[in-house]
Every structure is written in structure tokens, then in C-alpha cells.
Amino acid sequence: MNKIIKTLIIVEVQVIIVLIIMCHLKLSTLEKKVYNTNKFMHELLINKQIEELKQIDKDDIVIGKKTAPVTMFLFSRYGCSACSSFYKNIYPQLRNEYIEKGLLKIVVRQMVQTSRPRILYASKAALYSYRIGIYEEFNYQIQTSNTVIKNEFIDSVMYSLIDFEKGYDTFLNNIEIEQEMLEISEKARKAGVKGTPSFLIGDEKIYGTRSYKKFKEIIDNELKK
């Protein structure tokens, strides 16, 4: 009798273990399905946000002909050494081979935040320089200089290119313009643009700079389309 009871207990324990394992497997499968579903939804959301980023606004900084067939969205930040490297080494080649021939335009989006007021100041000055037609000269001096980004340095570069005018100070103190720049940067971050420089070219997303050969390959493929 005792032997039968022991056998029954062993069988029951084994059944319980099997049930626990089966439940665990089902939970793992369910968790995986939930994870995959959430991942899919997240990717859909990110793609939607990226498509929204690729809408050119009337206030964007656009280098090149607006009718150029290929558009590069460049998310940049003053004080970023990789961004400076792009402007020094890659940009001149892009300008010679594509921009000046009307094949490529670059839409520049400055990544700013309130915690870096000097970068925000420089970015507002850059937008002002674009609106008065001296952006490339202004940006070149900032990007190729080894000087630390400070308000005084930004002002000195600006005043070396234009005569002093009240419009500059008024523009820099415009809260609405600052808010728009902060909102655009926040949208970019939510869409997955974390570091600088980052690029959107057609369906390609590039985080961090690449060789000129890589950019050329992507642009040529876009031109074929």
C-alpha cells in the first residue's frame, strides 16, 4: 500500500513539473509574441516619425537648388568634432560633384537643447546667417575653427561678414524661433536621431559620419531611381 502511495506521489509531482514547464514555455512564447508585436509597432512609429522629419519646412536651411532630385537631411551640432570633420572633408566633395551640378540639396537641421545654451546661440546665429544669405561663409568659419564655441566668438564671426545691424540681436532674442528649433530637435530625437552627425538620404539612415565613397554610392543609387 505504501509503495502504491509513494508511486502516486511521484507521478503527481512529475505531472506538476510537466505542467509548470508547459506554462513557462507558453508564457515565454507569449512574451516573445508581445515583444515582437511591440517591436513591430515601435518600428512603424519610428518610420512614420522619420517620414515626417523628411518634410522640408519653409524655414529650413537648404544648401543647393531646391529642385535637386536627391535630398540629404543632415542633423548636425556646433561643437561636434565629427560634424566638423564632415564639413572639412566630405562636404567640399559633395558640393563639387553634386550640389553645384543641381543633383543634391542638403537640408541642415541643428540639434539643440536648452542645457547647451552656447550651442543654441550658435544655431540661432546660423539660421540668421542663412536668412540673410551668408550661411555657407558663416558655417565654414565656425566648423573649421579650433576656437571653443562661445557667444563672443559667434558674434565676431558674424560681424566679420556683415555690418552691425539691429536685426541680428532681435533675431537671437526671438523666443518663437528658439522654440521652433527646440521642437524640431526633439522630434528628431523621438524618431531615433540621437547622435550627430546623422543623415537621411532616401530610405537610408546613417548615424555617424561615413567615407565620401559611401555617400557617393548612396547618392548615385538615389539618382538612378
Secondary structure, DSSP 8 states (H G I E B T S, - for coil): -HHHHHHHHHHHHHHHHHHHHHHHHHHHHHHHHHHHHHHHHHHHHHHHHHHHHTS--TTSEEES-TT-SEEEEEEE-TT-HHHHHIIIIIHHHHIIIIITTTSEEEEEEE---TT-HHHHHHHHHHHHHHHTT-HHHHHHHHHH--S---HHHHHHHHHHHS---HHHHHHHT-HHHHHHHHHHHHHHHHTT--SSSEEEETTEEEES---HHHHHHHHHHHHH-
